[in-house]
Amino acid sequence: MADIIQLLPDHVANQIAAGEVVQRPASVVKELLENAIDAGADSIKLIIKDAGKTLVQVIDNGKGMSHTDARLSFERHATSKIRNAEDLFQLHTKGFRGEALASIAAIAHVELKTKQPEDEVGNCLVIEGSNVVSQDVVVTPTGTSVSVKNLFFNIPARRNFLKSEAVELRHVIDELHRVALAHPNTAFAMYNNGSETFNLPISNYRQRIVNIFGIKTNEKLVPVEEDTEVVKIYGFIGKPEYAKKTRGEQYFFVNNRFIKSAYLNHAVASAFEGLLKNGTHASYFLNLSVNPQTIDINIHPTKTEIKFDDEHTLYALLRSAVKHSLGQFNIAPVLDFERDPNLDTPYSYKSSTANAPKIEVDRSFNPFKSEPKFSDRQMAAFKSTPNNWDSLYVGIESKENGSEQDFSEVHFESEEKAASMFQNDNEVETANTTYQLHNKYIVSTIKSGMLVIDQHRAHERVLYEEFLQNLTIHAVTSQQLLFPLQLHFSSQDISIVNQLKDDLEHTGFVFSNIEDGTVEITGVPVGVPESEVSIILEQLISDVENEVPDSNFSATDLLAKSMAKSLAIKTGQSLKKDEQEHLVNKLFACKEPNMSPTNRTTFVTMSVDELDKKFI
């Protein structure tokens, strides 16, 4: 039998490796930013076009590379970070696998310009699909500039899996946030399609958080600091009252490297136990410094997952550190058995002695010594009172034998029964047409049996069709607020609100001002509580960022679904009889009552025959 195993060509092997390292433009951004950090740069520029599909360029002022290093950097497993296997457990840098540039060059057009401080000129290297097109001497500033163009140009199938520009841009911004938060001593600037999106100067950690997420974030932060032999924890957590429904502002950094850890997230969540509303998540920006020998970073191609040597100890220390900060800053109720300083003796009285109180008693006082004197009129009133008090009741006759007759003549006052607004001859039959079960389902009777409706999904369908109609025909009523409502968002969220402004106004929102991280609202749709406005907008921004449900749907459809999801009756909410009946009638007046906007069943039916079978 002929041999069938053969070695893969280098360009195919590089493309397979690229599938692990490069999943989308944000993956390229992550690798290039980390390389710039490792090069010692204190100023980094990120230039994006078409959400990174057309261009991803990272320019840094680091130490650059020599002519030979520039060429070797695109070879597989070429790195300056490690020399042997033991170095994998002494890592203090970002990129160490030597696969990033080789993988990127296999699926894109790459242009590298680099120059070292001691050199007069630099090098320019052009690679297309792992093939080196040219390498020339070029005049360039000190540092490195890497341009990645036409991502996945030779793998159309991978390019088809990319999402819309809004979603891909959000992933790019997330990667920038992760690197920028880990390195506040480095300046970052980002340009998207020629316009500046971020400009983050060198600052301290708190100021870096505020520069990214908005000026109002400053008042939401609570510092966390704990230094032990096992781990050093420092950073900030968000106050419970500012918790969000999304997990967008949750960041863990281990040795200045962003990681994802459900185990550590549970430690923080348990510290907030009892302080958060159901369905909300606290924000945190926590840095953990541990001995590199106690962690294994090389367990995932993207290096966002880390294996810890002693997870249980780390869990307990992180939980106690967060809980201590919540109690220290009077955010969480704590038991304090220490003395109250308000009860201390004032300083000016500390040397004084207390004087015993003196009680003076008038021993000659006799309350019965003199009797009260009455006036002549009072005395005459006493004398006129008859001795036989029974005579006071003379003249009142009682009927001893007519008790039944007396009760028959008694008249009671009662309120008049108001006439019903809706006259119904079959009122007795329809009195119990609906019944609420566990504040979640509405049970109703039909000719063939029984109908069970999910109240949240049903109301979601009703609101969705109403919002969709209002957005389409632009006919909506808005209620004006007595005082303008001011909401604060990050710069990226503000740009999304600007994109959706026209559609939001068609639903009933009235915006008076949108700038500098602040959204001012003077009108809201009828029936929308003022307290729900911030929740609606946060949910809407999250849905747009994550493109829920998909790019095949229009922005109008997405807006209607997001608002319906936010405003629909929640599970656990008690409904009156008329509210239940109104919801049932509105549901079956919809065009598609069977499914919710997210394609979930709104009701189920059970026939009498099916019920009979249950009792066999």
Secondary structure as the mmCIF struct_conf table of DSSP 4:
data_model
#
loop_
_struct_conf.conf_type_id
_struct_conf.id
_struct_conf.beg_label_comp_id
_struct_conf.beg_label_asym_id
_struct_conf.beg_label_seq_id
_struct_conf.end_label_comp_id
_struct_conf.end_label_asym_id
_struct_conf.end_label_seq_id
HELX_LH_PP_P HELX_LH_PP_P1 LEU A 7 PRO A 9
HELX_RH_AL_P HELX_RH_AL_P1 ASP A 10 VAL A 21
BEND BEND1 GLN A 23 ARG A 24
HELX_RH_AL_P HELX_RH_AL_P2 PRO A 25 ASP A 38
TURN_TY1_P TURN_TY1_P1 ALA A 39 GLY A 40
BEND BEND2 ASP A 42 ASP A 42
STRN STRN1 SER A 43 LYS A 49
HELX_RH_3T_P HELX_RH_3T_P1 ASP A 50 GLY A 52
TURN_TY1_P TURN_TY1_P2 LYS A 53 LYS A 53
BEND BEND3 THR A 54 THR A 54
STRN STRN2 LEU A 55 ASP A 60
BEND BEND4 GLY A 62 GLY A 62
HELX_RH_AL_P HELX_RH_AL_P3 HIS A 67 LEU A 72
TURN_TY1_P TURN_TY1_P3 SER A 73 PHE A 74
BEND BEND5 GLU A 75 GLU A 75
TURN_TY1_P TURN_TY1_P4 ARG A 76 HIS A 77
BEND BEND6 SER A 80 LYS A 81
BEND BEND7 ARG A 83 ASN A 84
HELX_RH_3T_P HELX_RH_3T_P2 ALA A 85 PHE A 89
BEND BEND8 GLN A 90 GLN A 90
BEND BEND9 THR A 93 LYS A 94
BEND BEND10 ARG A 97 GLY A 98
HELX_RH_AL_P HELX_RH_AL_P4 ALA A 100 ALA A 106
BEND BEND11 ILE A 107 ALA A 108
STRN STRN3 HIS A 109 LYS A 115
TURN_TY1_P TURN_TY1_P5 PRO A 117 GLU A 118
BEND BEND12 GLU A 120 VAL A 121
STRN STRN4 GLY A 122 GLU A 128
TURN_TY1_P TURN_TY1_P6 GLY A 129 SER A 130
STRN STRN5 ASN A 131 VAL A 138
BEND BEND13 THR A 142 THR A 142
STRN STRN6 GLY A 143 LYS A 149
BEND BEND14 ASN A 150 ASN A 150
TURN_TY1_P TURN_TY1_P7 LEU A 151 ASN A 154
HELX_RH_AL_P HELX_RH_AL_P5 PRO A 156 ASN A 160
TURN_TY1_P TURN_TY1_P8 PHE A 161 PHE A 161
HELX_RH_AL_P HELX_RH_AL_P6 GLU A 165 ALA A 182
TURN_TY1_P TURN_TY1_P9 PRO A 184 ASN A 185
BEND BEND15 THR A 186 THR A 186
STRN STRN7 ALA A 187 ASN A 192
TURN_TY1_P TURN_TY1_P10 ASN A 193 GLY A 194
STRN STRN8 SER A 195 LEU A 200
BEND BEND16 ILE A 202 ILE A 202
HELX_RH_AL_P HELX_RH_AL_P7 TYR A 205 PHE A 213
HELX_RH_3T_P HELX_RH_3T_P3 ILE A 215 LYS A 220
STRN STRN9 LEU A 221 ASP A 227
BEND BEND17 GLU A 229 VAL A 230
STRN STRN10 LYS A 232 GLY A 238
HELX_RH_3T_P HELX_RH_3T_P4 PRO A 240 TYR A 242
STRN STRN11 LYS A 244 LYS A 244
BEND BEND18 LYS A 245 THR A 246
TURN_TY1_P TURN_TY1_P11 GLY A 248 GLU A 249
STRN STRN12 GLN A 250 VAL A 254
TURN_TY1_P TURN_TY1_P12 ASN A 255 ASN A 256
STRN STRN13 ARG A 257 ILE A 259
HELX_RH_AL_P HELX_RH_AL_P8 ALA A 262 ALA A 271
TURN_TY1_P TURN_TY1_P13 PHE A 272 LEU A 275
BEND BEND19 LEU A 276 LEU A 276
TURN_TY1_P TURN_TY1_P14 ASN A 278 GLY A 279
STRN STRN14 HIS A 281 HIS A 281
STRN STRN15 TYR A 284 SER A 289
HELX_RH_3T_P HELX_RH_3T_P5 PRO A 292 THR A 294
STRN STRN16 ILE A 295 ASP A 296
TURN_TY1_P TURN_TY1_P15 ASN A 298 ILE A 299
BEND BEND20 HIS A 300 HIS A 300
TURN_TY1_P TURN_TY1_P16 PRO A 301 THR A 302
BEND BEND21 LYS A 303 LYS A 303
STRN STRN17 LYS A 307 PHE A 308
BEND BEND22 ASP A 309 ASP A 309
HELX_RH_AL_P HELX_RH_AL_P9 GLU A 311 GLN A 328
TURN_TY1_P TURN_TY1_P17 PHE A 329 ASN A 330
BEND BEND23 ILE A 331 ALA A 332
BEND BEND24 GLU A 338 GLU A 338
HELX_LH_PP_P HELX_LH_PP_P2 ARG A 339 ASP A 340
HELX_RH_3T_P HELX_RH_3T_P6 PRO A 341 LEU A 343
BEND BEND25 ASP A 344 ASP A 344
HELX_LH_PP_P HELX_LH_PP_P3 THR A 345 PRO A 346
HELX_RH_3T_P HELX_RH_3T_P7 TYR A 347 TYR A 349
TURN_TY1_P TURN_TY1_P18 LYS A 350 SER A 351
HELX_LH_PP_P HELX_LH_PP_P4 SER A 352 PRO A 357
TURN_TY1_P TURN_TY1_P19 ARG A 363 SER A 364
TURN_TY1_P TURN_TY1_P20 PRO A 367 PHE A 368
BEND BEND26 LYS A 369 SER A 370
HELX_LH_PP_P HELX_LH_PP_P5 GLU A 371 SER A 375
HELX_RH_AL_P HELX_RH_AL_P10 ASP A 376 SER A 384
BEND BEND27 THR A 385 THR A 385
BEND BEND28 ASN A 387 ASN A 387
HELX_RH_3T_P HELX_RH_3T_P8 TRP A 389 TYR A 393
TURN_TY1_P TURN_TY1_P21 VAL A 394 GLY A 395
BEND BEND29 GLU A 400 ASN A 401
HELX_RH_AL_P HELX_RH_AL_P11 SER A 403 SER A 408
TURN_TY1_P TURN_TY1_P22 GLU A 409 GLU A 409
HELX_LH_PP_P HELX_LH_PP_P6 GLU A 415 SER A 420
BEND BEND30 MET A 421 PHE A 422
TURN_TY1_P TURN_TY1_P23 ASP A 425 ASN A 426
HELX_RH_AL_P HELX_RH_AL_P12 GLU A 427 THR A 430
TURN_TY1_P TURN_TY1_P24 ALA A 431 ASN A 432
BEND BEND31 THR A 433 THR A 433
STRN STRN18 THR A 434 LEU A 437
TURN_TY1_P TURN_TY1_P25 HIS A 438 LYS A 440
STRN STRN19 TYR A 441 ILE A 446
TURN_TY1_P TURN_TY1_P26 LYS A 447 SER A 448
STRN STRN20 GLY A 449 ASP A 454
HELX_RH_AL_P HELX_RH_AL_P13 GLN A 455 ILE A 473
TURN_TY1_P TURN_TY1_P27 HIS A 474 HIS A 474
STRN STRN21 SER A 478 HIS A 488
HELX_RH_AL_P HELX_RH_AL_P14 SER A 491 THR A 507
TURN_TY1_P TURN_TY1_P28 GLY A 508 GLY A 508
STRN STRN22 VAL A 510 GLU A 515
TURN_TY1_P TURN_TY1_P29 ASP A 516 GLY A 517
STRN STRN23 THR A 518 PRO A 525
TURN_TY1_P TURN_TY1_P30 VAL A 526 GLY A 527
HELX_RH_3T_P HELX_RH_3T_P9 GLU A 530 GLU A 532
HELX_RH_AL_P HELX_RH_AL_P15 VAL A 533 GLU A 545
TURN_TY1_P TURN_TY1_P31 ASN A 546 GLU A 547
BEND BEND32 VAL A 548 PRO A 549
TURN_TY1_P TURN_TY1_P32 SER A 551 ASN A 552
BEND BEND33 PHE A 553 PHE A 553
HELX_RH_AL_P HELX_RH_AL_P16 ALA A 555 LEU A 567
BEND BEND34 ALA A 568 ALA A 568
HELX_LH_PP_P HELX_LH_PP_P7 ILE A 569 LYS A 570
TURN_TY1_P TURN_TY1_P33 THR A 571 GLY A 572
HELX_RH_AL_P HELX_RH_AL_P17 LYS A 577 LEU A 587
TURN_TY1_P TURN_TY1_P34 PHE A 588 ALA A 589
BEND BEND35 CYS A 590 LYS A 591
TURN_TY1_P TURN_TY1_P35 PRO A 593 ASN A 594
STRN STRN24 MET A 595 MET A 595
TURN_TY1_P TURN_TY1_P36 PRO A 597 THR A 598
BEND BEND36 ASN A 599 ASN A 599
STRN STRN25 THR A 601 THR A 601
STRN STRN26 PHE A 603 SER A 607
HELX_RH_AL_P HELX_RH_AL_P18 VAL A 608 LYS A 614
TURN_TY1_P TURN_TY1_P37 PHE A 615 PHE A 615
#
